[in-house]
Amino acid sequence: MKPALLGLALLTALLPRAASACAVCFGGSQANKGLIDGFWWGIIVLLTVTMTMVGGIGWLLYKVEKDRPADETGG
């Protein structure tokens, strides 16, 4: 296992461009601007839907607890 790691470290040292992340991670080029914007809006929409659902469930639980009678022991 160690020779493989040593080889990978040597390859990374000799070819630093091969070790850099893809263009999406660095903001992409101007040619991929639409793709980056699509990722951004996809994340925003999914988070908005999720937080709306969580907020709705939280509001419903709050409303049920607030409207519940104080004494439910029945006696």
Secondary structure by P-SEA (a helix, b strand, c coil): caaaaaaaaaaaaacccccccccccccccccaaaaaaaaaaaaaaaaaaaaaaaaaaaaaaaaaaaacccccccc
